[in-house]
Amino acid sequence: METISPFVAIRRDLHKIPELGFQEFKTQQYLLNYIQSLPQERLDVRTWKTGIFVKVSGTAPRKTIGYRADIDGLPISEETGLPYRSEHAGQMHACGHDVHMSIALGVLTHFAHNPIRDDLLFIFQPAEEGPGGAKPMLESDIMREWKPDMIVALHIAPEYPVGTIATKEGLLFANTSELFIDLKGKGGHAAFPHLANDMVVAACALVTQLQSIVARNVDPLDSAVITIGKITSGTVQNVIAEHARLEGTIRTLSIDAMQAVKRRIEALVRGVEVAYECEAVIDYGAMYHEVYNNPALTTEFIQFAETHTDMNVIRCKEAMTGEDFGYMLAEIPGFMFWLGVDSPYGLHHAKLVPNEAAIDRAIAFLISYFSWKGNME
């Protein structure tokens, strides 16, 4: 029989019950049940929608250190074949949030039994994958009362081996925006295309035009990505489609590039309206602020990891990944880092299987860092 650590077991429990943004009811209850099993003398637990705040009172606090873990899953049908695979059809922890939660619980468990000098605030945040939980959680009355002086988060990285962390000062993750474009024309019989305005044709033309934006409208020394991941149109093969919907994402390394990309999208869509005699509506959905690591705190963190632990530290490049933790970093000094989990399949893949050995390594590492940071003069 396989022997696993308590927090690996927790990760597997959570992996079975992935839930989408602001629907994490089972997840929240599981977390609350575990947190209630800990010594309560120094804990103050409050819920916010499907999220949770846990404050651990220090022995002689001068500041509050925050740690955030996201808790939602993705609308992906799991294909791992694991015995603890998702029990929720069409939903999966394909971005490692089950790992994030188990690590946070491991760190919380230690400090519930062994408080440090400063206060700690653990934030279990819903809806990172959408529609976005960080910004409204940041604006909540609880956060206003308990707002930390610094904040930290991690994200699993399948491409790095276990025992590796990667981060950098300054920009780590891109600005991101959802993109939804609805085109409405005139349907009709497939045999009489001249009497209709075909939105399949219009959509295909627009997708091709959108790919010109990065090549011809963004500064070559800047970076941007426009991906259309889903197109929906038509009902049957012999009916010309009256409606088409494009769903995608925009990623940029600068706010200026994001604004330029959106201006160009709007211009191209206006052109499609004229060329294909249709109506178009653009919706940018949820936008995520860039993840910008506080340089001083990040440098200090890297130096700590290099000199006080056995973790391999990589100074990585910025990525086009989107993360709503950026909203918290916009108001609270802090940083995010990658945690190596050594999986052949990447984030958001139906076969993602993080190496669970990373969980206990991360717990021990964060306990060491927070103990050092929360007790230093």
C-alpha positions, 0 to 999 in steps of 0.5 A: 500500500502506498504511503503518502504524507498528510498533505499529499492526501489532502491534495488528492481529496481536493483533486477529486472535487474541482469547482469553477469560480465562485462555485467552490462550495465543497472546496470551502467546506473541506478547507473549513473542516480541516482548519477547524481541526487545528488549535484555535487559540491564535486563529481567527477564521472568516469566510468571504463568498466561497473564499476564506481568510485565516489570521494567525496572531503572532506573539508580538506582532509588528506587521502582517505577512500575507499568503494567498492560495487560489482554490478553483478548478477549470472546465476541463475533462480530466484524462489522467486515469488516476484513482483520485481523478475528478469526480465532477464531470467536465471539471478538473484541477488542471492548473495546480490549485489543489497543490496550492491549497495543500501547501497553504494548509501545511504552512498554516498547520505549522504556524497554528502550532508554532506561532512566529512574532508577526501576524500571518494572514492566509487567503484562500481565494476563489475564482482565479481562473475567472471571473476573478476573485482577487480584486473583489476580495482585495476590496472586501471589508475583511481585507481592509481590516486585516490588510497585510504589509506584504504578500506572497503566492506561488504557482506550480510550474510543470517545466521545472524539476521538484526542488526548484523555484523560479522568479524575478524582480519586476514584471513576472506575468503579463496583463491579460484580457478576455476577448469575446466577439459576437457577429450577427448577419443574415441566415439562409439556405445553403443553396442561396448564399447571395441572399444571406450574410454568412457569419462563418465566412466573416468569423474566419476572415476576422480570425485571420486579420486578428493575427496581423495585429501582433506582427504589424501593430505592436512594437517589436521590442514589446510583446503581445499574444492574441489567441482565439481558442473557440469559435461557435457558429451555425446549427446544421450543414445546409443552413448559412449561419446567422451568428458567430461567436469568437472567444479568446484572450489577449496577453501583453507585457505593457499597458500601452501594448494592451491599449494598442491591441484593443484599438486595433481589434476594434478597427478590424471589427468595424471593417468586418461589419462593413465588408460582411454587412453584419453587426458586431459586439466586442466584450473584453470580459475579465481583465487581470493586472500584470504580476509585478514583483516588488524588487526589494522583497523579491531580491531578499527572497531569492537571497534567502532561498540561495543561502538558507535552503537547498532549493535550486533558484532560477531567475526566470524570464517574464511569461505571458501567463495571466494571474489575478494575484497581480491586483493584490501586488498592485496594492500590497508589496510582495511577490509570486514565484514558480514552484517546480512540479516536473510534469510532462504535460503543461498547465491547463492540460487534461493530463497534467499530473504534478509530482507530489514530492513538491508539496512537502518540499514547498511546505518546509521551504515556506515555513523556513522563509516565513519563520525567518521573515516573521521573526527578523528584527 
